[in-house]
Amino acid sequence: MALLECLPHLSLGTLAWLLVAYWATWGIYCCTLHPLARVPGPLWPALSRTWLMYRIFRGDLEVVERRLHNHYGPLVRIAPNEVSSSDPAAIPTIYRTQGPLEKSDYYPTFRLQGISKHADLFSDTDEVHHAKYRRIVSPAYQLSSVLKSEDAIDDCTSLFVRRLREFAVDKKTVDLGLWLEMYAYDVIGRLLYGHNFGFLEQKTDANGYIDSIERSLPLLVFAAVGPKYLRTPILIAGIFIPGILPALKALDKLKEQACVLVERRKKAFQEDGPKESDIMNQLFKIIQERGSEVDFSDKEVIVESWVGLFAGADSVAIELRAIFYYLMKHPHAMARVIAEIREADMNNRLSSPVRYSESVTHLPYTGAVIKEASRIFPSFSIHLPRLAPTEGLELSGYHIPAGYRAGINAAVVQRDALVFGLDANEFKPERWLESADRNFAMEKGMLIFGAGTRTCSGKHIAQAEMYKLVPEILRHFNLEMAHDRPWTLRNSAFVKQKDILIHLTLRLDGE
């Protein structure tokens, strides 16, 4: 109290010197006596989390992180209390299944507020509640459950093909990135709500929902990686950034629409029973049969479907862009995929649209392309931080004390040369076809869908979309870039690609 009373009487010069003295003392402590002082890394992140905030602002976190690990080694300090590992062997340590590590306070920033008192599967930091919750909800997201709605995916795919055919006939340039995103949102709408959002039908970002999510996500991530005490001020200040307030209002409308759709489906379920086999009805069945076990109600259905919409569509669209982009940039891979699809077609092994089981069974090279694009360009390219347990963690020869953060970035670990080869920075689908043993080793080094008890619940939805859409598009169209520029990238947790402008031509039989 005495110190606070003195502050008004201090001169600006004295305050400046006190500030310098504080930062000098803090800097010396962080670099010498701090529990993470031995972990290598640049000076700035050792002193402040503002380094992470700056990298999110610049949109290049994964690029800089790869550079840091190449320079400093498998463990790098990226904040005063946080380390990044690039070692695939650390995946089962940090993301363990037995005695899972607690999620950090990074995650609650993404919770949908004002609906449920419970967190969703992604943002839940309570491991006990998460385990009970996931055990009950996970059957709705299993592959067998997703494939019960395969016809719904096919409806969206058929409409998407018709839209691309219009571009091909008119010889118009296509913004493939935007159209893949509209496709992904319509699919997730059908699977979660039994209702698409009309993006493909209206040929536009209906109501500006996609743009709203794209504008608001960087602000959320910027706040989430910063110090906890700055998060609320950042989010409040963000309202004054041009375009953010309209985006937040549009997201509120999207949330309202989600609530209306869930209520409508709930009423139909109660009156007529589960006529549809989509995820929404399966969640309602869970409420009926086991909801009381973890207080799972229609409010939690709204929250889970919102997270699936907010995160699921973007992640699939990003991977689909990567697949087609790398194929267009690697003509030999494109030619081999097309030859494989043509041969399967000639032998009547593929339906129209292609079924998931047909793709994974009869198109092995296409599957290798999907895996390789997901490896070299994971959609979610930021840390998934965990708190070290009471006994601490041993990572790459360093001890991480209890309560400090450790995480792995998929965009870094999935380019490990020891696991994926000295050509790990190159797009090479053939690596996935060499041997079962190597495949097994590489799969253990993949983090695209998370790991341990927190594996992405939407994994099978994403796989179904990718394995079905890629061969369906390539059996109908030739794709080529409309320019020679590389795509532009921005990492706001999801690495969004831009400038994927293409020319389409209809594929002739036997071409």
Secondary structure, DSSP 8 states (H G I E B T S, - for coil): -HHHHHGGGS-HHHHHHHHHHHHHHHHHHHHHTSTTTTS---HHHHH-THHHHHHHHHT-HHHHHHHHHHHH-SEEEEETTEEEE--GGGHHHHT-SSS---B-TTGGGG--TTS-SS--TTT---HHHHHHHHHHHGGGGSHHHHHTTHHHHHHHHHHHHHHHHHHHHHT--EEHHHHHHHHHHHHHHHHHHS---SHHHHTS-GGGHHHHHHHHHHHHHHHHHS-HHHHHHHHHHHTTSTTHHHHHHHHHHHHHHHHHHHHHHHHHHHHH---S-SHHHHHHHHHHHHGGGTT--HHHHHHHHHHIIIIIHHHHHHHHHHHHHHHHH-HHHHHHHHHHHHHHHHTT---SS--HHHHHHH-HHHHHHHHHHHHHS-SB-S---EE--TT-EEETTEEE-TT-EEEE-HHHHTT-HHHH-TTTTS--GGGGGS-HHHHHHHHHT--TT--GGG--TTHHHHHHHHHHHHHHHHHHEEEEESSS---EEEESSBEEEE--EEEEEE--TT-
